[in-house]
């Protein structure tokens, strides 16, 4: 085998030979910008002659190359040569036999189809970082040599074990960081959603694929008492553990602020200031909404978040538009509340941008696609969650986190409807309104077939709340009784916005015991300011479980 002739086919060899030919100094070119004759004579006679590359013993060069070299000849891939480094790595190999038998390690690495491609195309191919049976990782370069039927392939393998191990350590570190972020993210999300009396709620969270760092998507459902429910969804900009940690702080703050029972825009005002304090460089989008079954609407405020979608009982999908303020953490913005109908038979969807945002696609197109998917999605909230995620093409390798919160306000009829009842009385006149309120409460609770003990407690609570409103409030006043399958709710509203508080009455005091009595006999009580001015004071009693 003429290794000198074969080496002439190696990449770059012909270029270097041509360069040497072009740069030979001929006598007729001396003096035309070339080295002067005296200088040329000094270089020629004063420097030892160097051997040309073509004169080097190729086999000796290849034997000393630290990389693994194998020469495979012909279409049947017969082994022609392996260098010392190859023998040191895999042992001696017999020449002249098919390479599949002589070089089984290349067969295990799947290189023989690549050798066929190189022979056919006469173009070099490279395979990066394949782990060989000796435990080392190599990058294989396969270069065609020779012509026609006498052609072959020179396999040149460079040991890249250190680089491969470093890359694997980096991947392992990134994987552990991602697992930490995912674990933190999931631990900060609600482990079990609260299920309000009047709503059916489900949510899903899908972290981004393995190549994407975890973001700060979150959601929550908070029962406020008096039959009202707060729903929140948000997205912290950024990724990784830091975003998840900021998300956890915001979610905890939302739950604390929700207990104040403030309007949605005031909750966002508080969150905006907190987000600035947590990290001035970290912003988040958020929607905070409150559902009151007595109003049949969803009152919400948005801080740069995507619009809520609501499908009514006829299947028409509505999009909540303005008002939308800037994201949390930007500061100096007065948020405003809006509302959207959510009556019996309606379904609402709150979501993060991972569900609708795609590269090279307008965001409105993604929201419009979600509207179409919601219009045709039926079933339980969890079923709708899954269908919306599937329709958006969200898979395990999705490039962004996705959070979806679905709530339904069921249309209850028949026996189920008997468990959800409302009754209201306008409190007109002066002190004579109190006995009318007691008689009204007694009649309603009797018609709802409550047991005598619960009946008496309900009448007492209604009497105390009405008396408190008549003494400290202003018209208009209203008494509302509501029952669900789980509790009895009694609420009194009036036009004064001064919220009552529980205090200890002295023995000589003639007043100050009403709220204390209500707090003692009821399962829970509370008060809030109403949007049009005034306040609502409520209490609730847990109903005995049906046996």
Buried (B, 14 or more C-beta within 10 A) or exposed (E): EEBBEBBBBBEEEEEEBEEEEEEEEEEEEBEEEEBEEEEBEEEEEEEEEEEEBBEEEBBEBBBEBEBBBBBBBBEEBBBBBBBBBBEEBBEEBEBEEBBBEBBEBBEEBEBBEBBEBBBEEEEBBEBEBBEBEBEBBBBBBBBBBBEEEEBBBBBBBBBBBEBBEEEEEEEEEEEEBBEBBBEBBEEBBBEEBEEBBBBBBBBBBBBBEEEBBBBBBBBBBBBBBBBBBBBBBBBBBBBBBBBBBBBBBBBEBBBEBBEEBBBBBBBBBBBBEBBBEBBEEBBBBBBBBBBBBBBEBBBBBBBBBBBBBBBBEEEEBBBBEEBBBBBBBBEEBEBBBBBBEBBBBBBBBBBBBBBBBBEEEEEEEBBBBBBEBBEEBEEEBBEBBBBBBEBBEBEEEBEBBBBBBBBBBBEBEEEEEEBBBEBBBEBEEEEEBBEBBBEBBBEBBEEBEBEEEBBBBBBBBBBBBBBBBBEBBBBEBBBBBBBBBEBBBBBBBBBBEEEBEEEEEEEEEEEBBBBBBBBEBBEBBBBBBEEEEBBBBBBBBEBEEEE
